[in-house]
Amino acid sequence: MELTKHFKIPVCVCINKYDINLELTEKIEMFCTENNVELIGKISYSKEFTEAMLRELTIIEYSDNDISGEIRNLWKKLSKKLLEK
């Protein structure tokens, strides 16, 4: 974050596999709040990521489920954020 501050690059956070360690997720969320960093998404753990990789597909191509929905929502938020700058 120090490097991004130096170069005035906006920062946002996505927590991957947030549901594996909820205590750590909470710490990351607190860090974001305390440092005025936008938390744009949380992606839950899914074995489907590995299954998609084994088939050489993205999770979006592999399955239309909650996980791919989380990724789509994250992408929309990130795209919107990038267009603001």
N, C-alpha and C positions, 0 to 999 in steps of 0.2 A: 504494500500500500504506500510505503514511503516513496518508492520510485514513481508510482502513478501520480502522487501528489506533486512531486518535483516537476514532472512534465505536464501537469494539469490534465491528466487523463481521467475521465470519469470511471468510477468503480461501482460494480454491483456484484452480488453474490448469489449463487445457486448452491444449495446443499444437496449433494449426491448421497444416496442411500441413507437419508435422514432418519428413517425408522429403525435402523439397526442399533443406534446408540442415541437415545433420546436426550440423555444428559449432555452429551457433546453437542447435539443439535441446539439445545437450549443455550449453551455457552456461545455458540456461533451467532445465534439470534441476538443474544445480549451484546456481543461484540459489535454487531451491525448497528444496533440501536445506539450504543454508546459512541460510536464513531461516525454516525450519520451516513451509513452505507445502506443502500437499498437492497433488501432481500427480494430478488425477483422470482424466486421459485425454490421448490423442494421436490426432489425426485425420490420416490420410494425404491427400495430394493426389489429387484425382480430377477428370477432365473431366466426370464425371457430375453434379457440382454445377451447372456451367454449363448442361448439357443440361436438368436439372430446372428451373432458374430460367427458362429460355427457354420451358418448357412450363407455367410458373406452378405448379410442384409443389415440395413439400419433397423432400429426398433420400430420405426414408423412403417417401413416396408413389411416387416415381419408380422406385426400384429396391430389391430385397431382396438386398443383396450385403454384402461385407465393410465397406464404408463405412457403410451404414445400420446394420450391426451395431455398429460403433464408436460411432455416435451414440446408439443405444439403450443401450449399456453406460454411456456417459457420462451419459445422462439418469437411469439407475437410480442411479448413484453420487451424482449431484447431488441427486436427490430424497431419497435416504436421508440425505445430509448436512443438507439443509434441515429434515428432520423431527427431527433430533437437537437442534436449537436451540429 
